Structure formats: C-alpha cells, structure tokens
C-alpha cells in the first residue's frame, strides 16, 4: 500500500507539472515583413542538443548523412567554453563567446544584481537583462524581417525589448508532429506575415546521453528520432516550394564520467569568504573577501583531483579570462575536475554522461551541416568555431550587422555561399579573431 501511495503521489505531481507547462503559441501583434524583406530566402536553424560530432555516423542517422553531399558539411564544430547548453546555444545565435555575451554557465552568480541565474528558473530565463549581444531574431526583427522560435535558449526573453514575432515557451510535452506542424503553419502564412528565420530545438539526444552515457544503445534511438524528425520536417515543408535553407547544429558533445566517485565542495574553500554556484564540469569561485583569494588559490593548487586556475590563467582558447569578462560574472578562481571524475554539489546522484569540459576534447565536439539554395553543393569544410554560425545565417538572410561587434568570421563561409542578395558578403575577421 505504501508503494502504491508513493507511486500515485509521484504520478499526480508529474501530471500537475505537465499540465502547468505553457504550450501555447505566443504572437507579437502588428508586425509585418518590410517590403525589402519579402524576397529574402528562409533559414531554419535546427539544434539537436548533445548531438556529438560522430553521432550521425556512430548511430546511423541516414537522412542527415544523405544531406552531406547536397550542401555543406564539417566533420565537427568547435564549441565555446564552457561546453554547456545555455552558453553555447546563446553563442550560436549571437556570434559571441560566453564571457562576451554574459551567459557564462547554465547557472552563475551575477555580482551586480547579487542574484544567481539558473536555467531552471522560468522567470529569470524570460528576463532580457541576463543576455548581452544581439540574437539573430532580434537582428531580423529590427530590420523588418519576422522571426519565429520553436524553442531556443533566450528566445522567450525580451532582449533589447524584442522577442520573436512567434514563439513558444520551452516545454517537453508538445509532440514532435505538432511542433513540425507549427513550422509549416508559419511558412504557410501570407508572405507579409511569414517568418524568414526560425529556430527549432530538439533535446532528446542530450537527455538520453546524460542519463545512460553516450555509448548506451538508447542514445542510438534518440539520434535516429532526431534524424527522422528532421526528415519529416523537410518533407512537410517541401510542398510549399519556398527557398528554405536548413542549418543543423548541436551545442556540444558528451563523454562518460565516473558518477560514483564524485567530488563535493573542496574543503579548502571557506563558504564564509567565497560563493560557489553549483556545477559538475567546472566550479566558478567568487570571492566575498578578496583578501582570501591568494591563500585559497595556493591551498587548492595542492589538491590533485582537479586543476585550479586564477581566472587570468585559464587557457587562452577558452576566452574565459578577466579581459573577456564583460559582465563581471566569471569569479576569481576556476576549478576543473580531472576526468573521469566530476564535481557534484547536490544531494542527488549525478548522470553518467557529462559535458562542459575543454573545447578541444574530441568528445566535446559538436555537429554541423547545412543545405539549401543559399549554399553550394557538396562542400566539405574543416572544423570551425561555433561563433561563425551567426555571420553565416545573417548573410543567408541578407541581414546587416557590424562584423566588429561579434567574434565570428564570415570568412569561414567564403567558398560555400551561393548568394544573390542585395548586400554583398563582407569577408573578413570578426572581433574575436587575431
């Protein structure tokens, strides 16, 4: 009887949680495409969370593999540090490294507001104050081009006072068939109301790779679910006869960790002098008492279970130093566990699959491929940084942006773009390149 009551209570809580999720489409009324945007093509930016660069081959994603010869393909895409979901999804749509756009972790402390941002806090996620840079949907809307989001990090927020014309609050209960139909409905609208930029997010691979580890057969099932979803999406849209470009990406990879012998908060850290937001692949240590930084740093350096950095000492390719910290959110000390061990500051067991580690690790590499009329056919390019997705999409849509305001480089796409738009490509270096 006790087990039955416990099961019923759990079922009730789950049902209430599901019922409470917002599944309605939100619209910003009164917007129309500007006349000069009507002739522009369409771009659907698709992200499969946690879809490691080798997963399409490893788990036989037939549709995605078939599209490699019909567009542009890279064997991998280099994520930004930390290789976590919220920082990297926002990097993809801003062209900025996390320390430059301010979303430096899935959960981080902001000394200015004295608040701790958390991806699980629905109210915070929808507040534009947490997000720097100009997301692609904001760039589009400000230039009179309608945008839509079927989920993406920060798409629910009023960034610079702007949201996409059409968007959904993130939920995990809307069936994939309904989500695909929503995209078709948008692209079936009259051309003045039809969004030209659409984001589409798929969480399934990340969920299973976390829960079971990236080598588990259940990850194959989720990879093939994603593959079929993208096949179905294109099949639903092909009859519309629109110039649609598909850009498929992921935010990071995944590796197997030792989730049995995890580490708690190091004893060398005095919580009266330091604040440490929860984490597993990294711990950002903020000083309440700056006079304690040096002594604590020296004590932590002696611990052989993790690497200890002053923020000024972090690897240059992470772009995660005080000189990068535009929002004062990085902290004073960074702790990085020595794999396969990880941190766990919670009271609950942690997952077997993890990410968030060095961007150069093979297991952290993300996926990229794209196809459509704005791209040449059969082009293979070398690995590139994910900040370069922003200039690619902006150029495909014919949107104007200041190359010096982002870290991405349009030059990455010099040999693969097939463009006939009014604004010619401005190939060159973004601010993040030397």
Sine and cosine of phi, psi and omega as CSV:
sin_phi,cos_phi,sin_psi,cos_psi,sin_omega,cos_omega
0.00,0.00,-0.65,0.76,-0.01,-1.00
-0.88,0.47,-0.68,0.73,0.01,-1.00
-0.90,0.44,-0.62,0.78,0.00,-1.00
-0.90,0.43,-0.70,0.71,0.02,-1.00
-0.89,0.46,-0.65,0.76,0.02,-1.00
-0.89,0.45,-0.69,0.73,0.01,-1.00
-0.89,0.45,-0.69,0.73,0.00,-1.00
-0.89,0.45,-0.63,0.78,0.02,-1.00
-0.90,0.43,-0.68,0.73,0.01,-1.00
-0.90,0.44,-0.66,0.75,0.00,-1.00
-0.90,0.44,-0.65,0.76,0.00,-1.00
-0.90,0.44,-0.69,0.72,0.01,-1.00
-0.90,0.44,-0.67,0.74,0.02,-1.00
-0.90,0.44,-0.66,0.75,0.00,-1.00
-0.90,0.43,-0.67,0.74,0.03,-1.00
-0.90,0.44,-0.65,0.76,0.02,-1.00
-0.89,0.45,-0.69,0.73,0.00,-1.00
-0.90,0.43,-0.70,0.71,-0.02,-1.00
-0.89,0.46,-0.55,0.83,-0.08,-1.00
-0.97,0.23,-0.25,0.97,-0.04,-1.00
-0.94,0.35,0.66,-0.75,-0.01,-1.00
-0.99,0.15,0.93,-0.38,-0.01,-1.00
-0.93,-0.37,0.14,0.99,-0.05,-1.00
-0.99,0.14,0.46,-0.89,0.10,-1.00
-0.99,0.13,0.74,-0.67,0.04,-1.00
-0.98,-0.20,0.68,-0.73,0.00,-1.00
-0.79,-0.61,0.63,-0.77,0.15,-0.99
-0.99,-0.13,0.93,-0.36,-0.12,-0.99
-0.96,0.28,0.45,-0.90,0.14,-0.99
1.00,0.00,-0.06,1.00,-0.02,-1.00
-1.00,-0.02,0.58,-0.81,0.13,-0.99
-0.63,-0.78,0.38,-0.92,0.09,-1.00
-0.92,0.39,0.69,-0.73,0.11,-0.99
-0.91,0.42,0.49,-0.87,-0.04,-1.00
-0.80,0.60,-0.60,0.80,-0.05,-1.00
-0.98,0.22,-0.08,1.00,0.04,-1.00
-0.99,-0.14,-0.21,0.98,-0.12,-0.99
-0.90,0.43,-0.52,0.86,-0.06,-1.00
-1.00,0.03,-0.02,1.00,-0.03,-1.00
-0.95,0.31,0.43,-0.90,0.06,-1.00
-0.97,0.26,-0.14,-0.99,-0.04,-1.00
-0.85,-0.53,0.57,-0.82,0.05,-1.00
-0.76,-0.65,0.79,-0.61,0.15,-0.99
-0.93,-0.36,0.91,-0.41,0.02,-1.00
-1.00,-0.07,0.93,-0.38,-0.08,-1.00
-0.95,-0.32,0.79,-0.61,0.08,-1.00
-0.87,-0.49,0.78,-0.62,0.17,-0.99
-0.96,-0.27,0.97,-0.24,-0.07,-1.00
-0.83,0.56,0.75,-0.66,0.08,-1.00
0.96,0.28,0.17,0.99,-0.05,-1.00
-0.98,0.20,1.00,0.05,-0.07,-1.00
-0.84,0.54,0.44,-0.90,-0.14,-0.99
-0.85,0.52,-0.45,0.89,-0.02,-1.00
-0.99,-0.12,0.01,1.00,-0.12,-0.99
-0.92,0.38,-0.58,0.82,-0.02,-1.00
-0.87,0.49,-0.67,0.75,0.03,-1.00
-0.98,0.21,-0.70,0.72,-0.07,-1.00
-0.87,0.49,-0.62,0.78,-0.08,-1.00
-0.89,-0.45,0.33,0.94,0.19,-0.98
0.82,0.57,0.89,0.45,0.11,-0.99
-0.99,0.13,1.00,0.03,-0.19,-0.98
-0.87,0.49,-0.70,0.71,-0.06,-1.00
-0.91,0.41,-0.74,0.68,0.00,-1.00
-0.88,0.47,-0.65,0.76,0.02,-1.00
-0.90,0.43,-0.58,0.81,-0.01,-1.00
-0.93,0.37,-0.40,0.92,-0.04,-1.00
-1.00,0.09,-0.19,0.98,-0.03,-1.00
-0.86,0.50,-0.65,0.76,-0.04,-1.00
-0.99,0.16,-0.09,1.00,-0.05,-1.00
-0.95,-0.30,0.15,0.99,0.00,-1.00
-0.31,-0.95,-0.71,-0.70,-0.04,-1.00
-0.89,-0.46,0.69,-0.72,-0.06,-1.00
-0.66,-0.75,0.65,-0.76,0.14,-0.99
-0.84,-0.55,0.65,-0.76,0.00,-1.00
-0.89,0.46,-0.37,0.93,0.08,-1.00
-0.27,-0.96,0.32,-0.95,0.12,-0.99
-0.81,-0.58,0.72,-0.69,-0.09,-1.00
-1.00,0.10,0.88,-0.48,0.01,-1.00
-0.96,0.27,0.09,-1.00,0.06,-1.00
-0.98,-0.19,0.39,-0.92,-0.02,-1.00
-1.00,-0.04,0.68,-0.73,-0.06,1.00
-0.98,0.21,0.53,-0.85,-0.09,-1.00
-0.98,0.20,0.91,0.41,-0.03,-1.00
-0.87,-0.49,0.28,-0.96,-0.16,-0.99
-0.90,0.44,-0.81,0.58,-0.09,-1.00
-0.92,0.39,-0.75,0.66,0.02,-1.00
-0.84,0.54,-0.68,0.74,-0.09,-1.00
-0.98,0.22,-0.59,0.81,0.07,-1.00
-0.90,0.43,-0.59,0.81,0.02,-1.00
-0.97,0.26,-0.53,0.85,0.11,-0.99
-0.89,0.47,-0.67,0.74,-0.02,-1.00
-0.85,0.53,-0.57,0.82,-0.05,-1.00
-0.98,-0.20,0.03,1.00,0.07,-1.00
-0.87,-0.50,-0.32,0.95,-0.05,-1.00
0.95,0.32,0.35,0.94,-0.04,-1.00
-0.84,-0.54,0.59,-0.81,0.12,-0.99
-0.92,0.40,0.45,-0.89,-0.05,-1.00
-0.79,0.61,-0.68,0.74,0.00,-1.00
-0.92,0.38,-0.30,0.96,0.03,-1.00
-1.00,0.01,-0.53,0.85,0.02,-1.00
-0.99,-0.12,-0.17,0.98,0.15,-0.99
0.99,-0.15,-0.27,0.96,0.02,-1.00
-1.00,-0.01,0.98,0.19,-0.24,-0.97
-1.00,0.05,-0.05,1.00,-0.01,-1.00
-0.19,-0.98,0.23,-0.97,0.14,-0.99
-0.92,0.40,-0.44,0.90,0.04,-1.00
-0.57,-0.82,0.82,-0.57,-0.06,-1.00
-0.50,-0.87,0.30,-0.95,0.01,-1.00
-0.98,-0.17,0.72,-0.69,0.04,-1.00
-0.94,-0.35,0.97,-0.23,-0.06,-1.00
-0.88,0.48,-0.48,0.88,-0.04,-1.00
-0.90,0.44,-0.74,0.68,-0.01,-1.00
-1.00,-0.05,-0.18,0.98,-0.08,-1.00
0.85,0.53,0.60,0.80,0.04,-1.00
-0.85,-0.52,0.39,-0.92,0.06,-1.00
-0.94,-0.35,0.94,-0.35,0.03,-1.00
-0.94,0.33,0.63,-0.77,0.05,-1.00
-0.63,-0.77,0.72,-0.70,0.02,-1.00
-0.90,0.44,-0.31,0.95,0.02,-1.00
-1.00,0.05,-0.10,1.00,0.00,-1.00
-1.00,-0.04,0.98,-0.20,-0.10,-0.99
-0.85,0.53,-0.61,0.79,-0.01,-1.00
-0.91,0.41,-0.73,0.68,0.00,-1.00
-0.89,0.45,-0.68,0.73,-0.04,-1.00
-0.84,0.54,-0.51,0.86,-0.05,-1.00
-1.00,0.00,0.05,1.00,-0.03,-1.00
-0.99,-0.12,0.86,-0.52,-0.07,-1.00
-0.90,0.43,-0.32,0.95,-0.08,-1.00
-0.90,0.43,-0.31,0.95,-0.06,-1.00
-0.99,0.10,-0.18,0.98,-0.20,-0.98
-0.87,-0.49,0.87,-0.50,0.09,-1.00
-1.00,-0.04,-0.03,-1.00,0.00,-1.00
0.96,0.28,-0.02,-1.00,0.00,-1.00
-0.84,-0.54,0.99,-0.15,0.01,-1.00
-0.85,0.53,0.42,-0.91,-0.05,-1.00
-0.83,0.55,-0.60,0.80,0.00,-1.00
-0.94,0.35,-0.52,0.85,0.07,-1.00
-0.94,0.33,-0.69,0.72,0.06,-1.00
-0.83,0.56,-0.72,0.70,-0.01,-1.00
-0.91,0.42,-0.77,0.64,-0.05,-1.00
-0.88,0.48,-0.61,0.79,0.00,-1.00
-0.93,0.37,-0.36,0.93,0.02,-1.00
-0.97,-0.23,0.29,0.96,0.10,-1.00
0.98,0.19,0.40,0.92,0.05,-1.00
-0.91,-0.42,0.82,-0.57,-0.02,-1.00
-0.96,0.29,0.58,-0.82,0.01,-1.00
-0.76,-0.65,0.37,-0.93,0.01,-1.00
-0.61,-0.79,0.46,-0.89,0.01,-1.00
-0.70,-0.71,0.88,-0.48,0.19,-0.98
-0.98,-0.19,0.91,0.42,-0.01,-1.00
0.99,0.13,0.73,-0.68,0.20,-0.98
-0.09,-1.00,0.54,-0.84,0.05,-1.00
-0.82,0.57,0.80,-0.60,0.09,-1.00
0.98,0.19,-0.02,1.00,-0.02,-1.00
-0.94,0.33,-0.23,0.97,0.04,-1.00
-1.00,0.03,-0.12,0.99,-0.13,-0.99
-1.00,-0.07,0.47,-0.88,0.03,-1.00
-1.00,0.03,0.95,0.32,-0.05,-1.00
-0.98,0.21,0.83,-0.56,-0.11,-0.99
0.82,0.57,0.47,0.88,0.00,-1.00
0.97,0.24,0.24,0.97,-0.10,-1.00
-0.81,-0.59,0.71,-0.70,0.20,-0.98
-0.87,-0.50,0.30,-0.95,0.10,-0.99
-0.86,0.51,0.46,-0.89,0.01,-1.00
-0.87,0.49,-0.56,0.83,0.04,-1.00
-0.76,-0.65,0.75,-0.66,0.03,-1.00
-0.35,-0.94,0.35,-0.94,0.08,-1.00
-0.88,-0.48,0.58,-0.81,0.18,-0.98
-0.97,0.26,0.69,-0.72,-0.09,-1.00
-0.85,0.52,0.76,-0.66,0.11,-0.99
-0.51,-0.86,0.27,-0.96,-0.02,-1.00
-0.87,-0.49,0.44,0.90,-0.01,-1.00
-0.90,-0.44,-0.27,0.96,0.01,-1.00
-0.96,0.28,0.84,-0.54,-0.04,-1.00
-0.88,0.47,0.49,-0.87,-0.04,-1.00
-0.87,0.49,-0.57,0.82,0.02,-1.00
-0.88,0.48,-0.64,0.77,0.02,-1.00
-0.94,0.34,-0.58,0.81,0.02,-1.00
-0.92,0.39,-0.67,0.74,0.05,-1.00
-0.90,0.44,-0.66,0.75,0.01,-1.00
-0.88,0.48,-0.59,0.80,0.00,-1.00
-0.89,0.46,-0.62,0.78,0.04,-1.00
-0.92,0.40,-0.68,0.73,0.04,-1.00
-0.88,0.47,-0.64,0.77,0.02,-1.00
-0.88,0.47,-0.68,0.74,0.03,-1.00
-0.87,0.50,-0.71,0.70,-0.08,-1.00
-0.99,0.17,-0.05,1.00,0.10,-1.00
-0.99,-0.14,-0.03,1.00,0.03,-1.00
-0.93,0.37,0.34,-0.94,0.14,-0.99
-0.82,0.58,0.51,-0.86,-0.16,-0.99
-0.86,0.51,-0.45,0.89,0.03,-1.00
-0.94,0.33,-0.38,0.92,-0.04,-1.00
-0.95,-0.31,0.03,1.00,-0.14,-0.99
-1.00,0.05,0.84,-0.55,0.01,-1.00
-0.95,0.32,0.65,-0.76,0.02,-1.00
-0.99,-0.11,-0.36,0.93,0.05,-1.00
-0.86,-0.51,0.80,-0.60,-0.04,-1.00
-0.73,-0.69,0.71,-0.71,0.13,-0.99
-0.96,-0.27,0.56,-0.83,-0.06,-1.00
-0.58,-0.81,0.87,-0.49,-0.15,-0.99
-0.90,-0.45,0.69,-0.73,-0.01,-1.00
-0.81,-0.58,0.89,-0.45,-0.10,-0.99
-1.00,-0.06,-0.11,0.99,-0.27,-0.96
-0.88,0.47,-0.69,0.72,-0.05,-1.00
-0.90,0.44,-0.69,0.72,0.01,-1.00
-0.87,0.50,-0.69,0.72,-0.02,-1.00
-0.86,0.51,-0.76,0.65,-0.07,-1.00
-0.95,0.30,-0.61,0.79,0.01,-1.00
-0.92,0.39,-0.54,0.84,0.11,-0.99
-0.91,0.40,-0.79,0.61,-0.15,-0.99
-0.92,0.39,-0.63,0.78,-0.14,-0.99
-0.90,-0.44,-0.14,0.99,-0.09,-1.00
1.00,-0.02,0.52,-0.86,-0.11,-0.99
-0.93,0.38,-0.24,0.97,-0.02,-1.00
-1.00,-0.07,-0.04,1.00,-0.07,-1.00
-0.96,0.27,0.62,-0.78,0.00,-1.00
-0.84,0.55,-0.43,0.90,0.00,-1.00
-0.93,0.37,-0.38,0.92,0.07,-1.00
-0.94,0.35,-0.57,0.82,0.08,-1.00
-0.85,0.53,-0.67,0.74,0.00,-1.00
-0.89,0.46,-0.67,0.74,-0.02,-1.00
-0.95,0.30,-0.57,0.82,0.08,-1.00
-0.88,0.47,-0.68,0.73,-0.02,-1.00
-0.96,0.29,-0.44,0.90,0.14,-0.99
-0.89,0.46,-0.74,0.68,0.03,-1.00
-0.88,0.48,-0.71,0.71,0.00,-1.00
-0.85,0.53,-0.70,0.71,0.01,-1.00
-0.92,0.38,-0.61,0.80,0.01,-1.00
-0.88,0.47,-0.66,0.75,0.01,-1.00
-0.94,0.33,-0.61,0.79,0.10,-0.99
-0.85,0.52,-0.73,0.69,-0.02,-1.00
-0.92,0.40,-0.60,0.80,0.03,-1.00
-0.87,0.49,-0.77,0.64,0.00,-1.00
-0.91,0.42,-0.64,0.77,0.02,-1.00
-0.88,0.48,-0.58,0.82,0.02,-1.00
-0.95,0.32,-0.50,0.87,-0.09,-1.00
-1.00,-0.06,-0.39,0.92,-0.05,-1.00
-0.82,0.58,-0.65,0.76,-0.01,-1.00
-0.89,0.45,-0.27,0.96,0.00,-1.00
-0.96,0.28,-0.30,0.95,0.05,-1.00
0.84,0.54,0.67,0.75,0.03,-1.00
-0.97,-0.25,0.46,-0.89,0.05,-1.00
-0.97,0.22,0.98,0.18,-0.09,-1.00
-0.99,-0.14,0.74,-0.67,0.10,-1.00
-0.95,-0.32,0.71,-0.71,0.00,-1.00
-0.94,-0.34,0.80,-0.59,0.06,-1.00
-0.87,-0.49,0.93,-0.37,-0.03,-1.00
-0.98,-0.22,0.81,-0.58,-0.02,-1.00
-0.66,-0.75,0.19,-0.98,0.27,-0.96
-0.74,-0.68,0.20,-0.98,-0.08,-1.00
-1.00,-0.04,-0.43,0.90,-0.08,-1.00
-0.11,-0.99,0.05,-1.00,0.10,-1.00
-0.98,-0.19,-0.54,-0.84,-0.05,-1.00
-0.27,-0.96,0.58,-0.82,0.10,-0.99
-0.65,-0.76,0.28,-0.96,-0.01,-1.00
-1.00,0.04,0.74,-0.67,-0.01,-1.00
-0.87,-0.50,0.18,-0.98,0.10,-1.00
-1.00,0.07,0.99,-0.14,-0.04,-1.00
-1.00,-0.05,0.17,0.99,0.05,-1.00
-0.99,-0.13,-0.58,0.82,-0.06,-1.00
-0.93,-0.37,0.87,0.49,-0.03,-1.00
-0.99,0.17,0.26,-0.97,-0.02,-1.00
-0.94,-0.35,0.69,-0.73,0.10,-0.99
-1.00,0.06,-0.24,-0.97,0.04,-1.00
-0.90,0.43,0.82,-0.57,-0.02,-1.00
-0.82,0.57,0.64,-0.77,-0.03,-1.00
-0.90,0.44,-0.36,0.93,-0.03,-1.00
-0.95,0.33,-0.23,0.97,-0.04,-1.00
-1.00,-0.09,0.88,-0.48,0.05,-1.00
-1.00,0.02,0.92,-0.39,-0.06,-1.00
-0.93,0.38,-0.23,0.97,0.10,-1.00
-0.97,0.26,-0.39,0.92,-0.04,-1.00
-0.95,-0.31,-0.23,0.97,-0.08,-1.00
-0.66,-0.75,0.49,-0.87,0.10,-1.00
-0.90,-0.43,0.75,-0.66,-0.02,-1.00
-0.75,-0.66,0.97,-0.26,0.10,-0.99
-0.89,0.46,0.46,-0.89,-0.03,-1.00
-0.87,0.49,0.53,-0.85,0.02,-1.00
-0.16,-0.99,0.18,-0.98,0.07,-1.00
-0.76,-0.65,-0.70,0.72,0.01,-1.00
-1.00,0.09,-0.26,0.96,0.06,-1.00
-0.31,-0.95,0.47,-0.88,0.13,-0.99
-0.84,-0.55,0.83,-0.56,0.07,-1.00
-0.99,-0.11,0.87,-0.50,-0.11,-0.99
-0.97,-0.23,0.91,-0.42,0.00,-1.00
-0.98,-0.18,0.69,-0.72,-0.06,-1.00
-1.00,-0.03,0.87,-0.50,0.22,-0.98
-0.98,0.21,-0.56,0.83,0.01,-1.00
-0.86,-0.51,1.00,-0.09,-0.05,-1.00
-0.84,0.54,-0.41,0.91,-0.02,-1.00
-0.92,0.39,-0.25,0.97,-0.04,-1.00
-1.00,-0.08,-0.06,1.00,-0.11,-0.99
-0.88,0.47,-0.78,0.63,-0.11,-0.99
-0.89,0.46,-0.74,0.67,-0.03,-1.00
-0.91,0.41,-0.64,0.77,0.02,-1.00
-0.93,0.37,-0.65,0.76,0.05,-1.00
-0.86,0.51,-0.72,0.70,-0.01,-1.00
-0.90,0.44,-0.60,0.80,0.02,-1.00
-0.94,0.35,-0.67,0.75,0.00,-1.00
-0.91,0.41,-0.55,0.84,-0.02,-1.00
-0.88,0.48,-0.39,0.92,-0.03,-1.00
-0.99,0.17,-0.24,0.97,-0.01,-1.00
-0.99,0.16,0.84,-0.54,-0.11,-0.99
-1.00,0.04,0.02,1.00,-0.04,-1.00
-1.00,0.05,-0.20,0.98,-0.01,-1.00
-0.45,-0.89,0.32,-0.95,0.09,-1.00
-1.00,-0.03,0.68,-0.74,-0.03,-1.00
-0.90,-0.43,0.79,-0.62,0.02,-1.00
-0.80,-0.60,0.66,-0.75,0.43,-0.90
-0.94,0.35,0.52,-0.86,-0.06,-1.00
-0.84,0.54,-0.51,0.86,0.00,-1.00
-0.95,0.31,-0.18,0.98,-0.03,-1.00
-0.98,-0.22,-0.07,1.00,-0.08,-1.00
-0.90,0.44,0.46,-0.89,-0.02,-1.00
-0.80,0.61,0.68,-0.73,-0.09,-1.00
-0.86,0.50,-0.58,0.81,-0.07,-1.00
-0.95,0.30,-0.11,0.99,0.09,-1.00
-0.99,0.15,-0.35,0.94,-0.07,-1.00
0.80,0.60,0.73,0.68,-0.16,-0.99
-0.73,-0.69,0.73,0.69,-0.03,-1.00
-0.89,-0.45,0.21,-0.98,0.02,-1.00
-0.81,0.58,-0.53,0.84,0.02,-1.00
-0.93,0.36,-0.33,0.95,0.06,-1.00
-1.00,-0.06,-0.25,0.97,-0.22,-0.97
-0.99,0.15,0.99,0.15,-0.10,-1.00
-0.97,0.26,-0.24,0.97,-0.05,-1.00
-0.85,-0.53,0.19,0.98,0.06,-1.00
0.83,0.55,0.72,0.69,-0.09,-1.00
-0.88,-0.47,0.06,1.00,-0.10,-0.99
-1.00,0.10,-0.49,0.87,-0.06,-1.00
1.00,-0.06,-0.12,-0.99,-0.08,-1.00
-0.98,-0.20,-0.57,0.82,-0.08,-1.00
-0.74,-0.68,0.58,-0.81,0.05,-1.00
-0.85,-0.53,0.75,-0.66,0.05,-1.00
-0.92,-0.40,0.78,-0.63,-0.02,-1.00
-0.82,-0.57,0.88,-0.48,-0.07,-1.00
-0.92,0.40,0.50,-0.87,0.09,-1.00
-1.00,0.04,0.92,-0.39,-0.06,-1.00
-0.85,0.52,0.54,-0.84,0.21,0.98
-1.00,0.02,0.10,1.00,0.00,-1.00
-0.97,0.23,0.44,-0.90,0.04,-1.00
-0.64,-0.77,0.22,-0.98,0.09,-1.00
-0.99,0.11,0.40,-0.92,0.16,-0.99
-0.45,-0.89,0.97,-0.23,-0.04,-1.00
-1.00,-0.07,0.03,1.00,-0.02,-1.00
-1.00,-0.04,0.03,-1.00,0.02,-1.00
-1.00,-0.04,-0.01,1.00,-0.14,-0.99
-0.92,-0.40,0.41,-0.91,0.06,-1.00
-0.87,0.49,0.47,-0.88,-0.01,-1.00
-0.95,-0.31,0.21,-0.98,-0.10,-0.99
-0.97,0.23,0.31,-0.95,0.01,-1.00
-0.99,0.11,-0.46,0.89,0.05,-1.00
-0.98,-0.19,0.71,-0.71,-0.04,-1.00
-0.63,-0.78,0.31,-0.95,0.14,-0.99
-0.52,-0.85,0.00,-1.00,-0.07,-1.00
0.90,-0.44,0.00,1.00,-0.15,-0.99
-1.00,-0.04,-0.17,-0.98,-0.09,-1.00
-0.79,0.62,0.72,-0.70,-0.06,-1.00
-0.91,0.41,-0.28,0.96,-0.02,-1.00
-1.00,-0.03,-0.11,0.99,0.04,-1.00
-0.92,0.40,0.72,-0.69,0.02,-1.00
-0.83,0.56,-0.59,0.81,-0.05,-1.00
-0.95,0.30,-0.24,0.97,0.02,-1.00
-1.00,-0.04,-0.08,1.00,-0.10,-1.00
-0.94,0.34,0.64,-0.77,-0.03,-1.00
-0.99,-0.11,0.08,-1.00,-0.03,-1.00
-0.97,-0.26,0.47,-0.89,0.13,-0.99
-0.45,-0.89,0.70,-0.72,0.27,-0.96
-0.29,-0.96,0.40,-0.92,-0.05,-1.00
-0.48,-0.88,0.51,-0.86,0.03,-1.00
-0.48,-0.88,0.45,-0.89,-0.01,-1.00
0.56,-0.83,0.09,-1.00,-0.12,-0.99
-0.91,0.42,-0.34,0.94,0.01,-1.00
-0.99,0.10,0.02,1.00,-0.06,-1.00
-0.81,-0.58,0.53,-0.85,0.08,-1.00
-0.96,0.28,0.28,-0.96,-0.08,-1.00
-0.99,-0.16,0.65,-0.76,0.13,-0.99
0.95,0.32,0.56,0.83,-0.01,-1.00
-0.98,-0.20,0.81,-0.59,0.09,-1.00
-0.94,-0.35,0.79,-0.62,-0.03,-1.00
-0.87,-0.50,0.38,-0.92,0.02,-1.00
-0.96,0.28,0.24,-0.97,0.05,-1.00
-0.80,0.59,0.57,-0.82,-0.03,-1.00
-0.60,-0.80,0.24,-0.97,-0.01,-1.00
-0.99,0.16,0.55,-0.84,-0.07,-1.00
-0.94,0.35,-0.22,0.98,0.10,-0.99
-0.89,0.45,-0.31,0.95,-0.05,-1.00
-0.98,0.18,-0.14,0.99,0.03,-1.00
-0.91,0.41,-0.60,0.80,-0.04,-1.00
-0.85,0.53,-0.82,0.58,0.01,-1.00
-0.90,0.44,-0.50,0.87,0.06,-1.00
-0.88,0.47,-0.80,0.60,-0.05,-1.00
-0.91,0.42,-0.67,0.74,0.02,-1.00
-0.86,0.51,-0.68,0.74,0.00,-1.00
-0.93,0.37,-0.64,0.77,0.03,-1.00
-0.88,0.48,-0.56,0.83,-0.01,-1.00
-1.00,0.03,-0.11,0.99,-0.04,-1.00
0.94,0.34,0.53,0.85,0.02,-1.00
-1.00,-0.05,0.57,-0.82,-0.02,-1.00
-1.00,-0.07,0.71,-0.70,0.06,-1.00
-0.53,-0.85,0.29,-0.96,0.02,-1.00
-1.00,-0.02,0.93,-0.37,-0.03,-1.00
-0.84,0.55,-0.49,0.87,-0.03,-1.00
-0.97,0.25,-0.16,0.99,-0.03,-1.00
-1.00,-0.03,-0.05,1.00,0.00,-1.00
-0.80,-0.61,0.17,-0.99,0.05,-1.00
-0.99,-0.10,-0.26,0.97,-0.04,-1.00
-0.98,0.20,0.31,-0.95,-0.04,-1.00
-0.83,-0.56,0.82,-0.57,0.12,-0.99
-0.93,0.37,-0.39,0.92,-0.02,-1.00
-0.84,0.54,-0.44,0.90,0.04,-1.00
-0.83,0.55,-0.48,0.88,-0.15,-0.99
-0.97,-0.26,0.19,0.98,-0.12,-0.99
-0.82,0.57,-0.62,0.79,-0.11,-0.99
-0.99,-0.11,0.03,1.00,-0.09,-1.00
-0.86,-0.51,-0.24,0.97,-0.02,-1.00
-0.97,0.23,0.61,-0.79,0.02,-1.00
-0.80,-0.60,0.99,0.17,-0.23,-0.97
-0.91,-0.42,0.57,-0.82,0.07,-1.00
-0.72,-0.70,0.47,0.88,-0.10,-0.99
-1.00,0.09,0.21,-0.98,-0.07,-1.00
-0.91,0.42,-0.63,0.78,-0.01,-1.00
-1.00,0.00,0.91,-0.41,-0.04,-1.00
-0.94,0.35,0.47,-0.88,0.03,-1.00
-0.85,0.52,0.67,-0.74,0.06,-1.00
-0.93,-0.37,0.99,0.15,-0.07,-1.00
-0.95,0.33,0.70,-0.71,-0.01,-1.00
0.22,-0.97,-0.08,-1.00,-0.10,-0.99
-1.00,0.03,0.65,-0.76,0.15,-0.99
-1.00,0.07,0.04,-1.00,-0.09,-1.00
-0.90,0.44,-0.47,0.88,-0.07,-1.00
-0.99,0.17,-0.08,1.00,-0.05,-1.00
-0.97,-0.24,0.46,-0.89,0.01,-1.00
-0.92,-0.38,0.00,0.00,0.00,0.00
